């Protein structure tokens, strides 16, 4: 099973950009579907984007389409979320997640990285 460590969070002004990275341990990274979730205090954790094992297919929730881009580098065991045109409503704790199955719950989670967006 992989272990995930996120990085790249931090305070950003509205309209700015951030790039979140998720580094995975282990040699089976390419067998995992990868995703980013985000969570506001007291709210449920919501899916932001996911990418399939090869990186050939992505999904984005409507609120981030056209602003966020998810990519992966299987040779480097990393997945990255480029976030542009950030808005205060994007302020969340962002989590990297992985699953072996094509669908269903995610098996592995990172510790989360905070992204506060100031207006």
C-alpha positions as CSV (number, residue, x, y, z in Angstrom):
1,X,0.0,0.0,0.0
2,X,1.3,3.5,-0.8
3,X,1.7,6.3,1.6
4,X,0.9,9.8,0.5
5,X,2.5,13.2,1.5
6,X,1.0,16.5,0.3
7,X,2.9,19.7,-0.1
8,X,2.5,23.1,-1.7
9,X,-0.3,24.6,0.4
10,X,-0.2,28.1,1.8
11,X,-1.8,31.5,1.9
12,X,-2.6,33.0,-1.5
13,X,-4.5,36.1,-2.6
14,X,-7.7,35.9,-4.7
15,X,-6.8,35.5,-8.3
16,X,-3.5,33.8,-7.5
17,X,-2.2,30.3,-8.2
18,X,-0.8,27.4,-6.2
19,X,0.5,24.0,-7.2
20,X,-0.2,21.2,-4.8
21,X,1.9,18.0,-5.0
22,X,1.4,14.6,-3.6
23,X,4.3,12.2,-3.3
24,X,3.6,8.5,-3.0
25,X,5.9,5.8,-1.5
26,X,6.1,2.3,-2.9
27,X,6.5,0.8,-6.3
28,X,2.8,0.3,-7.2
29,X,1.8,4.0,-7.7
30,X,0.8,3.4,-11.3
31,X,-1.9,0.9,-10.2
32,X,-3.8,3.6,-8.2
33,X,-6.4,6.0,-9.3
34,X,-5.5,9.3,-7.7
35,X,-7.6,12.1,-6.5
36,X,-7.7,15.4,-4.6
37,X,-10.5,16.2,-2.1
38,X,-11.1,19.3,-0.1
39,X,-12.9,20.0,3.2
40,X,-14.1,23.1,5.0
41,X,-14.5,23.1,8.8
42,X,-17.6,21.3,9.8
43,X,-18.4,20.2,6.3
44,X,-18.1,17.0,4.3
45,X,-15.0,16.1,2.3
46,X,-15.7,16.8,-1.4
47,X,-14.0,15.4,-4.5
48,X,-12.2,18.1,-6.4
49,X,-10.6,16.0,-9.2
50,X,-9.4,12.6,-10.1
51,X,-7.0,11.0,-12.6
52,X,-6.9,7.4,-13.9
53,X,-3.9,5.1,-13.6
54,X,-2.3,6.1,-16.8
55,X,-3.1,9.8,-16.6
56,X,-5.1,9.6,-19.8
57,X,-8.4,10.6,-18.2
58,X,-9.4,13.2,-15.6
59,X,-12.5,14.4,-13.9
60,X,-13.2,17.8,-12.3
61,X,-16.0,19.0,-10.1
62,X,-17.9,21.8,-11.8
63,X,-16.7,24.5,-9.5
64,X,-13.0,24.1,-10.5
65,X,-13.3,23.2,-14.2
66,X,-11.2,25.5,-16.3
67,X,-9.2,26.7,-13.3
68,X,-7.6,23.5,-11.9
69,X,-5.5,21.0,-13.7
70,X,-4.6,17.5,-12.4
71,X,-1.6,15.6,-13.7
72,X,0.5,12.6,-12.6
73,X,4.0,11.4,-13.2
74,X,4.1,7.7,-12.6
75,X,7.9,7.5,-13.1
76,X,8.2,10.0,-10.2
77,X,5.3,8.7,-8.0
78,X,3.7,12.1,-7.9
79,X,0.4,13.7,-8.7
80,X,0.0,17.5,-8.9
81,X,-2.9,19.8,-8.8
82,X,-2.3,23.2,-10.5
83,X,-4.8,25.7,-9.1
84,X,-5.3,29.0,-11.0
85,X,-7.7,31.9,-10.4
86,X,-8.2,30.9,-6.8
87,X,-11.1,32.5,-5.0
88,X,-11.9,32.8,-1.3
89,X,-14.5,30.0,-1.7
90,X,-11.6,27.6,-2.6
91,X,-10.3,28.0,1.0
92,X,-10.2,24.4,2.3
93,X,-8.0,21.7,3.7
94,X,-6.9,19.7,0.6
95,X,-6.3,16.0,0.7
96,X,-4.6,13.6,-1.7
97,X,-6.2,10.2,-2.0
98,X,-5.6,6.9,-3.8
99,X,-7.6,3.8,-4.6
100,X,-6.8,0.5,-6.3
101,X,-10.3,-0.2,-7.5
102,X,-11.9,1.5,-10.6
103,X,-14.7,2.8,-8.4
104,X,-15.7,2.8,-4.7
105,X,-14.0,4.3,-1.6
106,X,-10.5,5.6,-1.5
107,X,-8.0,3.3,0.3
108,X,-5.2,5.7,1.2
109,X,-5.2,9.4,2.4
110,X,-2.6,12.0,2.9
111,X,-2.5,14.2,6.0
112,X,-3.9,17.3,4.2
113,X,-2.5,20.7,3.3
114,X,-4.2,23.9,4.0
115,X,-5.0,26.4,1.3
116,X,-6.4,29.7,2.6
117,X,-7.3,32.3,-0.1
118,X,-7.6,35.9,1.0
119,X,-9.9,38.4,-0.6
